[in-house]
Amino acid sequence: MDNLNNKKELLKTELINKIRDNELDSIVMNVMLKFIDRAKIGKNKYNTDMDRNDLELKDWINHSLEEQMDNMLYMYKVNTIL
């Protein structure tokens, strides 16, 4: 766990430096905020996060496939409206 916490701290420092040094444009920062909000929702809903290690590779693939299938449905719906 210490290794994970160290990695998180390094990433946090790197991100803070990039923001401070104005290396990120507003679009990138807005997308990052959306990812952070989405991660909070997932953590609250499922009581876990992406650092979990209870899933096998096949489980991650299945989760991704299910998400992509949902996305296809959303895009198909939007296409029917246009």
Buried (B, 14 or more C-beta within 10 A) or exposed (E): EEEEEEEEEEEEEEEEEEEEEEEBEEEEEEEEEEEEEEEEEEEEEEEEEEEEEEEEEEEEEEEEEEEEEEEEEEEEEEEEEE
